[in-house]
Amino acid sequence: MNCLVTGSTGFIGSAIIKRLVKEGYKVKAIYHNKKPEFFEKKIEYIQCDLTKPSDLKKIPGNIDVVIHCAALVKDYGSRDLFYKINVEGTKNLVNACEKYNLKRFIFISHMGYEQEKRFGYYNITKKLAEKYLLEKFKKEKFPVVIIIPGNVYGPGATTWVLRPIESIKKNRVALINKGNGIFLHTYIENLLDPMIKAITEPKAIGQIIDINDGDYSITWGKYLNDLAKIIGKRPIERNFSRRQGLIIAKFMIFLNKITNFKPWVTPLAVSIFSNDKIIDIKKAEKILKYKPKIDYNQGMKKVKEWLEQEGHIK
């Protein structure tokens, strides 16, 4: 089968194209501005802006499966830009693929956290894209599968490995509510398994499926302090209540708007670090026969080995 992957330079996108090649799929990989670091002769790379329908005409040949990983992934920013990329970009991609007899359109979405709407444009626009895709499924039997990962980490991860480590090094990390929030860890290889399964499982069509490692015992305090230990830093002692964290985060967003100051913490980050939701994976287990293979300790061991290999640990 011919697979088209968007967001091919991102953490999940680059991981899935490697896995698809390994599984024997033919892959076309879309990237925007950043050129892929991983080049494989079997992959056809296409530079494309999803917000420009004319760009999507560059996609050559036939497509059987689309895995849509591309998105504007930020804690803050312009609502219009989030909407343009995450909603309109998705619609443009769907329209461009109408000429194909798609067997599957796999959309990587986002788990919503409790937060004020004016600070949650990323989540809001992801949910709008979900709504559009599900309506298309109901009306036209469009073969969409929506996969919502937890906090995806592992070798190569930027959001939940390299960025926290950089902040820990600069002493810019504080625990929220003493670090008791639930870290919905999702090891990258564990996520790829159900993504691959969703390509051929007919029962997945029209479904929203949550994926995480199924272990809710790991807190953000444990994870962040494990990262600190890996890089030789002392345990994180600074702590704020959720309320204090939100006040500081909103002030930093205000500074960003008037001075372009880069926030150390955002309302979305505070919501994530104080998460008390348990997102079960029963649907993934039932429909996709999902069973996480890498547990937290194994995952952290692999993260440490990767950080050492890449020179992130002196």
TORKOL-4160 file (C-alpha; in steps of 0.2 Angstrom, whole numbers, padded with zeros to 4 digits, m for minus):
314
<pt num="1" X="0000" Y="0000" Z="0000"/>
<pt num="2" X="0005" Y="0018" Z="m0003"/>
<pt num="3" X="0006" Y="0029" Z="0012"/>
<pt num="4" X="0006" Y="0048" Z="0013"/>
<pt num="5" X="0013" Y="0055" Z="0030"/>
<pt num="6" X="0012" Y="0073" Z="0034"/>
<pt num="7" X="0023" Y="0081" Z="0048"/>
<pt num="8" X="0037" Y="0069" Z="0043"/>
<pt num="9" X="0050" Y="0080" Z="0052"/>
<pt num="10" X="0041" Y="0079" Z="0069"/>
<pt num="11" X="0045" Y="0066" Z="0082"/>
<pt num="12" X="0029" Y="0055" Z="0078"/>
<pt num="13" X="0030" Y="0058" Z="0060"/>
<pt num="14" X="0048" Y="0054" Z="0058"/>
<pt num="15" X="0046" Y="0038" Z="0068"/>
<pt num="16" X="0031" Y="0032" Z="0059"/>
<pt num="17" X="0039" Y="0034" Z="0042"/>
<pt num="18" X="0054" Y="0023" Z="0048"/>
<pt num="19" X="0041" Y="0010" Z="0054"/>
<pt num="20" X="0031" Y="0010" Z="0038"/>
<pt num="21" X="0047" Y="0007" Z="0028"/>
<pt num="22" X="0052" Y="m0007" Z="0040"/>
<pt num="23" X="0034" Y="m0015" Z="0038"/>
<pt num="24" X="0036" Y="m0014" Z="0019"/>
<pt num="25" X="0024" Y="0000" Z="0015"/>
<pt num="26" X="0028" Y="0013" Z="0001"/>
<pt num="27" X="0030" Y="0030" Z="0009"/>
<pt num="28" X="0028" Y="0048" Z="0003"/>
<pt num="29" X="0033" Y="0060" Z="0016"/>
<pt num="30" X="0027" Y="0078" Z="0017"/>
<pt num="31" X="0038" Y="0091" Z="0025"/>
<pt num="32" X="0036" Y="0110" Z="0027"/>
<pt num="33" X="0051" Y="0121" Z="0029"/>
<pt num="34" X="0063" Y="0110" Z="0040"/>
<pt num="35" X="0071" Y="0097" Z="0029"/>
<pt num="36" X="0070" Y="0079" Z="0036"/>
<pt num="37" X="0086" Y="0073" Z="0045"/>
<pt num="38" X="0081" Y="0055" Z="0041"/>
<pt num="39" X="0083" Y="0051" Z="0023"/>
<pt num="40" X="0078" Y="0034" Z="0016"/>
<pt num="41" X="0080" Y="0030" Z="m0002"/>
<pt num="42" X="0063" Y="0021" Z="m0002"/>
<pt num="43" X="0054" Y="0037" Z="0004"/>
<pt num="44" X="0048" Y="0050" Z="m0008"/>
<pt num="45" X="0050" Y="0067" Z="0001"/>
<pt num="46" X="0038" Y="0081" Z="m0004"/>
<pt num="47" X="0040" Y="0099" Z="0002"/>
<pt num="48" X="0022" Y="0106" Z="0004"/>
<pt num="49" X="0012" Y="0119" Z="0013"/>
<pt num="50" X="m0004" Y="0112" Z="0019"/>
<pt num="51" X="m0012" Y="0129" Z="0020"/>
<pt num="52" X="m0010" Y="0131" Z="0001"/>
<pt num="53" X="m0021" Y="0119" Z="m0009"/>
<pt num="54" X="m0011" Y="0122" Z="m0025"/>
<pt num="55" X="0004" Y="0115" Z="m0015"/>
<pt num="56" X="m0005" Y="0099" Z="m0013"/>
<pt num="57" X="m0006" Y="0096" Z="m0031"/>
<pt num="58" X="0013" Y="0091" Z="m0030"/>
<pt num="59" X="0008" Y="0074" Z="m0022"/>
<pt num="60" X="0011" Y="0062" Z="m0036"/>
<pt num="61" X="0004" Y="0045" Z="m0039"/>
<pt num="62" X="m0009" Y="0035" Z="m0030"/>
<pt num="63" X="m0012" Y="0036" Z="m0011"/>
<pt num="64" X="m0020" Y="0022" Z="m0001"/>
<pt num="65" X="m0017" Y="0028" Z="0017"/>
<pt num="66" X="m0014" Y="0045" Z="0024"/>
<pt num="67" X="m0007" Y="0048" Z="0042"/>
<pt num="68" X="m0009" Y="0066" Z="0046"/>
<pt num="69" X="0003" Y="0071" Z="0060"/>
<pt num="70" X="0007" Y="0089" Z="0054"/>
<pt num="71" X="0000" Y="0103" Z="0065"/>
<pt num="72" X="0005" Y="0119" Z="0074"/>
<pt num="73" X="0010" Y="0112" Z="0091"/>
<pt num="74" X="0013" Y="0126" Z="0103"/>
<pt num="75" X="0007" Y="0132" Z="0120"/>
<pt num="76" X="0002" Y="0149" Z="0114"/>
<pt num="77" X="0000" Y="0160" Z="0099"/>
<pt num="78" X="m0012" Y="0167" Z="0086"/>
<pt num="79" X="m0029" Y="0159" Z="0086"/>
<pt num="80" X="m0030" Y="0162" Z="0067"/>
<pt num="81" X="m0013" Y="0154" Z="0064"/>
<pt num="82" X="m0019" Y="0138" Z="0074"/>
<pt num="83" X="m0035" Y="0138" Z="0064"/>
<pt num="84" X="m0027" Y="0140" Z="0047"/>
<pt num="85" X="m0014" Y="0126" Z="0050"/>
<pt num="86" X="m0024" Y="0113" Z="0061"/>
<pt num="87" X="m0041" Y="0115" Z="0054"/>
<pt num="88" X="m0040" Y="0123" Z="0036"/>
<pt num="89" X="m0024" Y="0113" Z="0033"/>
<pt num="90" X="m0033" Y="0097" Z="0037"/>
<pt num="91" X="m0048" Y="0101" Z="0026"/>
<pt num="92" X="m0036" Y="0105" Z="0012"/>
<pt num="93" X="m0028" Y="0088" Z="0014"/>
<pt num="94" X="m0044" Y="0079" Z="0014"/>
<pt num="95" X="m0050" Y="0088" Z="m0002"/>
<pt num="96" X="m0034" Y="0085" Z="m0011"/>
<pt num="97" X="m0036" Y="0066" Z="m0007"/>
<pt num="98" X="m0054" Y="0065" Z="m0014"/>
<pt num="99" X="m0047" Y="0059" Z="m0030"/>
<pt num="100" X="m0040" Y="0044" Z="m0022"/>
<pt num="101" X="m0050" Y="0029" Z="m0015"/>
<pt num="102" X="m0043" Y="0030" Z="0002"/>
<pt num="103" X="m0043" Y="0015" Z="0013"/>
<pt num="104" X="m0038" Y="0025" Z="0029"/>
<pt num="105" X="m0035" Y="0043" Z="0035"/>
<pt num="106" X="m0027" Y="0042" Z="0052"/>
<pt num="107" X="m0027" Y="0058" Z="0061"/>
<pt num="108" X="m0016" Y="0061" Z="0076"/>
<pt num="109" X="m0025" Y="0072" Z="0088"/>
<pt num="110" X="m0023" Y="0079" Z="0105"/>
<pt num="111" X="m0029" Y="0075" Z="0123"/>
<pt num="112" X="m0039" Y="0090" Z="0130"/>
<pt num="113" X="m0034" Y="0097" Z="0147"/>
<pt num="114" X="m0045" Y="0108" Z="0157"/>
<pt num="115" X="m0040" Y="0126" Z="0153"/>
<pt num="116" X="m0047" Y="0142" Z="0149"/>
<pt num="117" X="m0053" Y="0143" Z="0131"/>
<pt num="118" X="m0043" Y="0158" Z="0127"/>
<pt num="119" X="m0027" Y="0149" Z="0131"/>
<pt num="120" X="m0031" Y="0133" Z="0122"/>
<pt num="121" X="m0030" Y="0136" Z="0104"/>
<pt num="122" X="m0020" Y="0121" Z="0100"/>
<pt num="123" X="m0033" Y="0109" Z="0108"/>
<pt num="124" X="m0048" Y="0119" Z="0102"/>
<pt num="125" X="m0042" Y="0118" Z="0084"/>
<pt num="126" X="m0038" Y="0100" Z="0085"/>
<pt num="127" X="m0055" Y="0096" Z="0091"/>
<pt num="128" X="m0063" Y="0106" Z="0077"/>
<pt num="129" X="m0053" Y="0096" Z="0065"/>
<pt num="130" X="m0059" Y="0080" Z="0073"/>
<pt num="131" X="m0077" Y="0086" Z="0072"/>
<pt num="132" X="m0075" Y="0090" Z="0053"/>
<pt num="133" X="m0067" Y="0072" Z="0050"/>
<pt num="134" X="m0081" Y="0063" Z="0060"/>
<pt num="135" X="m0095" Y="0073" Z="0051"/>
<pt num="136" X="m0087" Y="0067" Z="0034"/>
<pt num="137" X="m0087" Y="0049" Z="0041"/>
<pt num="138" X="m0105" Y="0050" Z="0045"/>
<pt num="139" X="m0110" Y="0058" Z="0029"/>
<pt num="140" X="m0099" Y="0050" Z="0016"/>
<pt num="141" X="m0091" Y="0035" Z="0025"/>
<pt num="142" X="m0074" Y="0044" Z="0025"/>
<pt num="143" X="m0062" Y="0031" Z="0032"/>
<pt num="144" X="m0055" Y="0042" Z="0046"/>
<pt num="145" X="m0047" Y="0035" Z="0062"/>
<pt num="146" X="m0043" Y="0047" Z="0076"/>
<pt num="147" X="m0029" Y="0043" Z="0087"/>
<pt num="148" X="m0026" Y="0053" Z="0103"/>
<pt num="149" X="m0009" Y="0049" Z="0111"/>
<pt num="150" X="m0004" Y="0053" Z="0129"/>
<pt num="151" X="0012" Y="0062" Z="0133"/>
<pt num="152" X="0024" Y="0054" Z="0120"/>
<pt num="153" X="0042" Y="0052" Z="0125"/>
<pt num="154" X="0057" Y="0041" Z="0120"/>
<pt num="155" X="0073" Y="0043" Z="0110"/>
<pt num="156" X="0072" Y="0059" Z="0099"/>
<pt num="157" X="0058" Y="0067" Z="0108"/>
<pt num="158" X="0059" Y="0086" Z="0109"/>
<pt num="159" X="0043" Y="0091" Z="0119"/>
<pt num="160" X="0044" Y="0078" Z="0133"/>
<pt num="161" X="0063" Y="0075" Z="0134"/>
<pt num="162" X="0074" Y="0088" Z="0127"/>
<pt num="163" X="0064" Y="0104" Z="0131"/>
<pt num="164" X="0061" Y="0098" Z="0150"/>
<pt num="165" X="0080" Y="0094" Z="0151"/>
<pt num="166" X="0085" Y="0111" Z="0144"/>
<pt num="167" X="0073" Y="0119" Z="0157"/>
<pt num="168" X="0080" Y="0109" Z="0171"/>
<pt num="169" X="0098" Y="0114" Z="0166"/>
<pt num="170" X="0093" Y="0132" Z="0167"/>
<pt num="171" X="0084" Y="0130" Z="0184"/>
<pt num="172" X="0067" Y="0135" Z="0176"/>
<pt num="173" X="0057" Y="0120" Z="0181"/>
<pt num="174" X="0044" Y="0120" Z="0196"/>
<pt num="175" X="0033" Y="0106" Z="0201"/>
<pt num="176" X="0014" Y="0110" Z="0201"/>
<pt num="177" X="0004" Y="0104" Z="0216"/>
<pt num="178" X="0020" Y="0095" Z="0222"/>
<pt num="179" X="0022" Y="0086" Z="0206"/>
<pt num="180" X="0007" Y="0075" Z="0209"/>
<pt num="181" X="m0001" Y="0077" Z="0192"/>
<pt num="182" X="m0002" Y="0060" Z="0182"/>
<pt num="183" X="0011" Y="0058" Z="0168"/>
<pt num="184" X="0001" Y="0049" Z="0154"/>
<pt num="185" X="0017" Y="0042" Z="0147"/>
<pt num="186" X="0017" Y="0035" Z="0130"/>
<pt num="187" X="0033" Y="0027" Z="0124"/>
<pt num="188" X="0035" Y="0031" Z="0105"/>
<pt num="189" X="0036" Y="0013" Z="0099"/>
<pt num="190" X="0020" Y="0008" Z="0109"/>
<pt num="191" X="0011" Y="0022" Z="0100"/>
<pt num="192" X="0017" Y="0016" Z="0083"/>
<pt num="193" X="0010" Y="m0002" Z="0085"/>
<pt num="194" X="m0008" Y="0004" Z="0085"/>
<pt num="195" X="m0005" Y="0016" Z="0072"/>
<pt num="196" X="0001" Y="0002" Z="0060"/>
<pt num="197" X="m0013" Y="m0009" Z="0066"/>
<pt num="198" X="m0026" Y="0005" Z="0062"/>
<pt num="199" X="m0021" Y="0004" Z="0043"/>
<pt num="200" X="m0029" Y="m0013" Z="0041"/>
<pt num="201" X="m0042" Y="m0014" Z="0055"/>
<pt num="202" X="m0059" Y="m0010" Z="0048"/>
<pt num="203" X="m0067" Y="m0009" Z="0065"/>
<pt num="204" X="m0056" Y="0007" Z="0069"/>
<pt num="205" X="m0064" Y="0017" Z="0055"/>
<pt num="206" X="m0075" Y="0031" Z="0063"/>
<pt num="207" X="m0067" Y="0029" Z="0080"/>
<pt num="208" X="m0058" Y="0040" Z="0092"/>
<pt num="209" X="m0045" Y="0029" Z="0101"/>
<pt num="210" X="m0034" Y="0035" Z="0115"/>
<pt num="211" X="m0017" Y="0028" Z="0117"/>
<pt num="212" X="m0005" Y="0028" Z="0132"/>
<pt num="213" X="0006" Y="0015" Z="0141"/>
<pt num="214" X="m0009" Y="0011" Z="0153"/>
<pt num="215" X="0001" Y="0015" Z="0168"/>
<pt num="216" X="m0006" Y="0029" Z="0179"/>
<pt num="217" X="0006" Y="0027" Z="0194"/>
<pt num="218" X="0020" Y="0039" Z="0187"/>
<pt num="219" X="0018" Y="0057" Z="0192"/>
<pt num="220" X="0025" Y="0072" Z="0184"/>
<pt num="221" X="0036" Y="0074" Z="0199"/>
<pt num="222" X="0043" Y="0057" Z="0197"/>
<pt num="223" X="0046" Y="0060" Z="0178"/>
<pt num="224" X="0054" Y="0077" Z="0179"/>
<pt num="225" X="0065" Y="0071" Z="0194"/>
<pt num="226" X="0070" Y="0056" Z="0184"/>
<pt num="227" X="0076" Y="0067" Z="0170"/>
<pt num="228" X="0085" Y="0078" Z="0182"/>
<pt num="229" X="0094" Y="0063" Z="0189"/>
<pt num="230" X="0099" Y="0057" Z="0172"/>
<pt num="231" X="0108" Y="0073" Z="0168"/>
<pt num="232" X="0116" Y="0074" Z="0185"/>
<pt num="233" X="0105" Y="0088" Z="0192"/>
<pt num="234" X="0098" Y="0089" Z="0210"/>
<pt num="235" X="0080" Y="0085" Z="0213"/>
<pt num="236" X="0067" Y="0099" Z="0209"/>
<pt num="237" X="0062" Y="0108" Z="0225"/>
<pt num="238" X="0053" Y="0123" Z="0218"/>
<pt num="239" X="0034" Y="0121" Z="0219"/>
<pt num="240" X="0018" Y="0131" Z="0215"/>
<pt num="241" X="0000" Y="0127" Z="0217"/>
<pt num="242" X="m0010" Y="0126" Z="0201"/>
<pt num="243" X="m0018" Y="0143" Z="0205"/>
<pt num="244" X="m0001" Y="0151" Z="0208"/>
<pt num="245" X="0006" Y="0142" Z="0192"/>
<pt num="246" X="m0009" Y="0149" Z="0181"/>
<pt num="247" X="m0006" Y="0167" Z="0188"/>
<pt num="248" X="0012" Y="0166" Z="0183"/>
<pt num="249" X="0009" Y="0158" Z="0166"/>
<pt num="250" X="m0004" Y="0171" Z="0162"/>
<pt num="251" X="0007" Y="0185" Z="0166"/>
<pt num="252" X="0021" Y="0177" Z="0155"/>
<pt num="253" X="0008" Y="0176" Z="0141"/>
<pt num="254" X="0004" Y="0195" Z="0144"/>
<pt num="255" X="0023" Y="0199" Z="0143"/>
<pt num="256" X="0024" Y="0189" Z="0127"/>
<pt num="257" X="0011" Y="0199" Z="0119"/>
<pt num="258" X="0019" Y="0216" Z="0123"/>
<pt num="259" X="0037" Y="0212" Z="0122"/>
<pt num="260" X="0039" Y="0195" Z="0113"/>
<pt num="261" X="0046" Y="0187" Z="0129"/>
<pt num="262" X="0047" Y="0168" Z="0128"/>
<pt num="263" X="0036" Y="0161" Z="0142"/>
<pt num="264" X="0045" Y="0149" Z="0154"/>
<pt num="265" X="0028" Y="0142" Z="0158"/>
<pt num="266" X="0011" Y="0143" Z="0150"/>
<pt num="267" X="m0007" Y="0140" Z="0155"/>
<pt num="268" X="m0007" Y="0124" Z="0145"/>
<pt num="269" X="0009" Y="0118" Z="0153"/>
<pt num="270" X="0001" Y="0121" Z="0170"/>
<pt num="271" X="m0015" Y="0111" Z="0165"/>
<pt num="272" X="m0004" Y="0096" Z="0159"/>
<pt num="273" X="0007" Y="0096" Z="0174"/>
<pt num="274" X="m0008" Y="0096" Z="0186"/>
<pt num="275" X="m0017" Y="0083" Z="0176"/>
<pt num="276" X="m0028" Y="0071" Z="0187"/>
<pt num="277" X="m0037" Y="0062" Z="0172"/>
<pt num="278" X="m0035" Y="0044" Z="0169"/>
<pt num="279" X="m0037" Y="0040" Z="0151"/>
<pt num="280" X="m0040" Y="0021" Z="0149"/>
<pt num="281" X="m0035" Y="0012" Z="0133"/>
<pt num="282" X="m0049" Y="m0001" Z="0133"/>
<pt num="283" X="m0055" Y="0004" Z="0116"/>
<pt num="284" X="m0037" Y="0002" Z="0109"/>
<pt num="285" X="m0035" Y="m0015" Z="0117"/>
<pt num="286" X="m0052" Y="m0021" Z="0110"/>
<pt num="287" X="m0051" Y="m0014" Z="0093"/>
<pt num="288" X="m0033" Y="m0013" Z="0089"/>
<pt num="289" X="m0027" Y="m0028" Z="0100"/>
<pt num="290" X="m0016" Y="m0015" Z="0109"/>
<pt num="291" X="m0004" Y="m0021" Z="0122"/>
<pt num="292" X="0011" Y="m0009" Z="0127"/>
<pt num="293" X="0027" Y="m0018" Z="0125"/>
<pt num="294" X="0039" Y="m0005" Z="0133"/>
<pt num="295" X="0035" Y="0000" Z="0152"/>
<pt num="296" X="0041" Y="0016" Z="0160"/>
<pt num="297" X="0057" Y="0009" Z="0167"/>
<pt num="298" X="0062" Y="0002" Z="0150"/>
<pt num="299" X="0058" Y="0018" Z="0142"/>
<pt num="300" X="0068" Y="0029" Z="0153"/>
<pt num="301" X="0083" Y="0017" Z="0151"/>
<pt num="302" X="0082" Y="0019" Z="0132"/>
<pt num="303" X="0080" Y="0038" Z="0134"/>
<pt num="304" X="0096" Y="0039" Z="0145"/>
<pt num="305" X="0105" Y="0028" Z="0132"/>
<pt num="306" X="0100" Y="0040" Z="0118"/>
<pt num="307" X="0105" Y="0055" Z="0128"/>
<pt num="308" X="0122" Y="0048" Z="0131"/>
<pt num="309" X="0124" Y="0043" Z="0113"/>
<pt num="310" X="0119" Y="0060" Z="0106"/>
<pt num="311" X="0130" Y="0070" Z="0119"/>
<pt num="312" X="0116" Y="0078" Z="0129"/>
<pt num="313" X="0124" Y="0071" Z="0145"/>
<pt num="314" X="0142" Y="0076" Z="0148"/>
